[in-house]
Amino acid sequence: MTKEIKTSIVINSSKERIWEILTDFEYYSEWNSFIKSVIGNVEVGNQITIKLKGMTFKPTVIAFHQNSELKWLGHLWFKGLFDGEHTFKLIDNGDGTTNFEQSEIFNGILVKLFARSLDKNTRKGFEMMNMELKLRAENVK
C-alpha cells in the first residue's frame, strides 16, 4: 500500500533564507517541535539520524539541492515493511515569497495499519513545523 501526505505554506521570505534555517540542524531544538534533531553529514548517500518526539530513525539522504530540495528515505526495521520518503521543497513565487512544501510518501505492508495515525498525527506534525519555519523565517533576521 502507498500513502502520501503533502502540506505547504507560503512564507514571506526568500528561498535562501528559508533554506538556511531548514538546513541549520544545530538549531532545530529552538524552533522545531516536530523534528527534534538531525544528526550527521547531510549529503546524498549518507545515513543520518532523525529524532522526533518519541521516535528515532536513520534514513539515507537521496536528494540535496541547495535552496531547493532535501529528501531522505527511511525504513522501519527493514525495507518493504514501512518505508517513508520525506521531502522538503522550496519554490520561489517570484514576489518575495516562497512556497514551502513538506511531504512524505509511505510504502509497505504496515502502511494500512498506520494510515489513521499518519492522517492525524503526522499531518499535524508537518503543519506545525511548516508554521514554525514560517514564523522563524519571517521574524528572525
Order of alpha helices (4+ residues) and beta strands (2+ residues): beta-alpha-alpha-beta-beta-beta-beta-beta-beta-beta-alpha-alpha
